[in-house]
Amino acid sequence: MTPDKLSPAQASLYEAITGGVRFKSGPGIDMMEADGTLRGPFNAWLHTPETGEAAQALGVKLRFESSLSGAVRETAILTVARHWRSQYEWWAHEQIALKEGMTPDDIAAIKRGAAPKDNPDLGVILGFVAELMQTGDVSDETYAEALALIGDRGMADLVTLAGYYAMISANLNVFRVSVPDGEEEPFKD
């Protein structure tokens, strides 16, 4: 949906997305096509601007106002993307993870479903989110291990973040959002 074809409500959402912190954060990702069409989940949200506004606002809170460190947050997001095999989500957040100081080895380990060998804390987060995605719950032991690392507020942020990115991954998969032209899809069938 190009900007010239948007209703007033859609245009308002478009402006909230493109004028907000997501586009100003400099994540190193071009989130817009040359014609102004949005990449990622945003284009689909323009069809339901009221829901899209709520979703994008929650995403801003979770990415930019959370208690989680960037590496913890991106480990969780990449773990969700891996579970869903969400091509665009992995592609976008792999780049963000690098900007947050994660190493290519950390990211490769997460893609294999393994704890990064030089960062056991990220392994705790990967284990928590992977178990949550696989079973819809976590064991008391898994919960306690993550709680010791990130505390009560961090746990609330982590569970909400994982659920949010599961929703994003579902949108991206159902609407067949892939990586931009010329980029390699991270998950091969």
WOZIKA-V537168 format. One record per backbone hydrogen bond with DSSP energy under -0.5 kcal/mol. CO is the residue of the C=O (numbers start at 0). NH is the residue of the N-H. E is the energy in kcal/mol with one decimal. If there is no record, write none. Layout:
co: {CO;CO}
nh: {NH;NH}
e: {E;E}
This chain:
co: {1;2;6;7;8;9;10;11;12;13;14;16;16;19;19;20;28;30;32;36;38;40;41;42;43;44;44;45;47;48;49;50;51;52;53;54;55;56;57;58;59;59;60;68;69;70;71;72;73;74;75;76;77;78;79;80;80;84;85;86;87;88;89;90;91;92;93;94;95;96;97;102;103;104;105;106;107;108;108;109;115;118;118;119;120;121;122;123;124;125;126;127;128;129;130;130;131;138;139;140;141;142;143;144;145;145;146;149;150;151;152;153;154;155;156;157;158;159;160;161;162;163;164;165;166;167;168;169;170;171;172;175;176;179;185}
nh: {4;5;10;11;12;13;14;15;16;17;18;19;22;22;23;24;30;38;35;32;41;44;45;45;46;47;51;48;51;52;53;54;55;56;57;58;59;60;61;62;63;64;64;72;73;74;75;76;77;78;79;80;81;82;83;84;85;86;89;90;91;92;93;94;95;96;97;98;99;101;100;106;107;108;109;110;111;112;113;112;118;121;122;123;124;125;126;127;128;129;130;131;132;133;134;136;135;142;143;144;145;146;147;148;148;149;150;153;154;155;156;157;158;159;160;161;162;163;164;165;166;167;168;169;170;171;172;173;174;176;175;177;87;182;187}
e: {-2.2;-1.2;-3.1;-2.0;-1.9;-2.9;-2.4;-2.1;-2.4;-3.0;-2.5;-0.7;-0.6;-0.8;-1.4;-1.5;-1.0;-2.6;-2.0;-3.3;-0.9;-1.5;-1.0;-0.7;-1.6;-1.3;-0.5;-0.6;-3.2;-2.2;-1.6;-2.7;-2.8;-2.2;-2.1;-2.2;-2.0;-2.1;-2.7;-2.5;-2.8;-0.6;-1.6;-2.8;-2.7;-2.1;-2.1;-2.4;-2.8;-2.0;-2.1;-2.8;-2.5;-2.2;-2.5;-1.1;-2.1;-0.9;-2.5;-2.5;-3.0;-2.4;-2.4;-1.2;-1.5;-2.6;-1.8;-1.7;-1.5;-2.3;-1.5;-2.2;-2.5;-2.3;-2.2;-2.3;-1.4;-0.7;-3.0;-1.0;-1.5;-0.8;-1.2;-1.7;-1.7;-2.8;-2.6;-2.3;-2.7;-2.9;-2.2;-2.4;-2.6;-2.5;-2.6;-0.6;-2.1;-2.5;-2.7;-2.2;-1.9;-2.9;-2.2;-0.8;-0.6;-2.6;-2.6;-0.9;-2.1;-2.2;-2.7;-3.0;-2.6;-1.9;-2.6;-2.6;-2.2;-2.7;-2.6;-1.5;-2.0;-2.4;-2.5;-2.3;-2.3;-2.8;-2.7;-2.8;-2.4;-2.9;-1.2;-0.7;-0.8;-2.2;-0.6}
